[in-house]
Amino acid sequence: MTILATAAAITNKKQQQMCFSAEMFIAKNAQYEGCDMQMLVISVDGNPPVVEECVVLD
Protein backbone atom coordinates (compact mmCIF):
# COMPACT_ATOMS: atom_id res chain seq x y z
CA MET A 1 0.00 0.00 0.00
CA THR A 2 1.38 3.40 -0.92
CA ILE A 3 1.67 6.28 1.54
CA LEU A 4 -1.12 8.13 -0.28
CA ALA A 5 -3.42 5.12 -0.03
CA THR A 6 -2.55 4.83 3.66
CA ALA A 7 -3.32 8.53 4.22
CA ALA A 8 -6.63 8.14 2.38
CA ALA A 9 -7.52 5.24 4.68
CA ILE A 10 -7.43 7.53 7.73
CA THR A 11 -11.10 8.36 8.22
CA ASN A 12 -12.51 11.75 9.21
CA LYS A 13 -13.43 10.27 12.60
CA LYS A 14 -9.84 9.12 13.16
CA GLN A 15 -8.52 12.56 12.11
CA GLN A 16 -10.92 14.18 14.61
CA GLN A 17 -9.63 11.85 17.35
CA MET A 18 -6.04 12.71 16.46
CA CYS A 19 -6.81 16.46 16.49
CA PHE A 20 -8.52 16.13 19.88
CA SER A 21 -5.48 14.30 21.28
CA ALA A 22 -3.15 16.95 19.89
CA GLU A 23 -5.26 19.73 21.42
CA MET A 24 -5.15 17.99 24.81
CA PHE A 25 -1.37 17.62 24.52
CA ILE A 26 -0.98 21.33 23.73
CA ALA A 27 -3.32 22.27 26.59
CA LYS A 28 -1.07 20.34 29.01
CA ASN A 29 2.20 21.57 27.46
CA ALA A 30 1.93 25.35 27.19
CA GLN A 31 5.40 25.69 25.65
CA TYR A 32 3.90 24.45 22.35
CA GLU A 33 1.10 27.05 22.18
CA GLY A 34 1.47 29.23 19.11
CA CYS A 35 3.52 26.64 17.23
CA ASP A 36 2.53 25.82 13.66
CA MET A 37 1.16 22.28 14.00
CA GLN A 38 0.41 19.83 11.19
CA MET A 39 -0.86 16.26 11.04
CA LEU A 40 1.51 14.01 9.10
CA VAL A 41 1.45 10.45 7.78
CA ILE A 42 4.97 9.08 7.83
CA SER A 43 6.21 5.81 6.35
CA VAL A 44 9.26 4.30 8.07
CA ASP A 45 11.25 1.15 7.40
CA GLY A 46 14.38 -0.58 8.61
CA ASN A 47 16.32 -0.96 11.82
CA PRO A 48 17.12 1.69 12.84
CA PRO A 49 13.95 3.19 11.32
CA VAL A 50 14.44 5.49 8.34
CA VAL A 51 11.69 7.82 7.06
CA GLU A 52 10.71 6.79 3.54
CA GLU A 53 7.81 9.17 2.84
CA CYS A 54 5.90 11.94 4.57
CA VAL A 55 2.49 13.41 3.65
CA VAL A 56 0.65 16.32 5.33
CA LEU A 57 -3.02 15.56 6.13
CA ASP A 58 -5.48 18.29 5.22
KETI-640299 format. One record per residue (C-alpha): residue in three letters; x, y, z. Coordinates in Angstrom, 1 decimal. Example, Ala and Ser with C-alpha at 12.3 -4.5 7.8 and 13.67 -1.06 7.14 Angstrom:
# residues 2
  res       u       v       w
  ALA    12.3    -4.5     7.8
  SER    13.7    -1.1     7.1
//
This chain:
# residues 58
  res       u       v       w
  MET     0.0     0.0     0.0
  THR     1.4     3.4    -0.9
  ILE     1.7     6.3     1.5
  LEU    -1.1     8.1    -0.3
  ALA    -3.4     5.1     0.0
  THR    -2.6     4.8     3.7
  ALA    -3.3     8.5     4.2
  ALA    -6.6     8.1     2.4
  ALA    -7.5     5.2     4.7
  ILE    -7.4     7.5     7.7
  THR   -11.1     8.4     8.2
  ASN   -12.5    11.7     9.2
  LYS   -13.4    10.3    12.6
  LYS    -9.8     9.1    13.2
  GLN    -8.5    12.6    12.1
  GLN   -10.9    14.2    14.6
  GLN    -9.6    11.9    17.3
  MET    -6.0    12.7    16.5
  CYS    -6.8    16.5    16.5
  PHE    -8.5    16.1    19.9
  SER    -5.5    14.3    21.3
  ALA    -3.1    16.9    19.9
  GLU    -5.3    19.7    21.4
  MET    -5.1    18.0    24.8
  PHE    -1.4    17.6    24.5
  ILE    -1.0    21.3    23.7
  ALA    -3.3    22.3    26.6
  LYS    -1.1    20.3    29.0
  ASN     2.2    21.6    27.5
  ALA     1.9    25.4    27.2
  GLN     5.4    25.7    25.6
  TYR     3.9    24.5    22.3
  GLU     1.1    27.1    22.2
  GLY     1.5    29.2    19.1
  CYS     3.5    26.6    17.2
  ASP     2.5    25.8    13.7
  MET     1.2    22.3    14.0
  GLN     0.4    19.8    11.2
  MET    -0.9    16.3    11.0
  LEU     1.5    14.0     9.1
  VAL     1.4    10.5     7.8
  ILE     5.0     9.1     7.8
  SER     6.2     5.8     6.3
  VAL     9.3     4.3     8.1
  ASP    11.3     1.1     7.4
  GLY    14.4    -0.6     8.6
  ASN    16.3    -1.0    11.8
  PRO    17.1     1.7    12.8
  PRO    14.0     3.2    11.3
  VAL    14.4     5.5     8.3
  VAL    11.7     7.8     7.1
  GLU    10.7     6.8     3.5
  GLU     7.8     9.2     2.8
  CYS     5.9    11.9     4.6
  VAL     2.5    13.4     3.7
  VAL     0.6    16.3     5.3
  LEU    -3.0    15.6     6.1
  ASP    -5.5    18.3     5.2
//
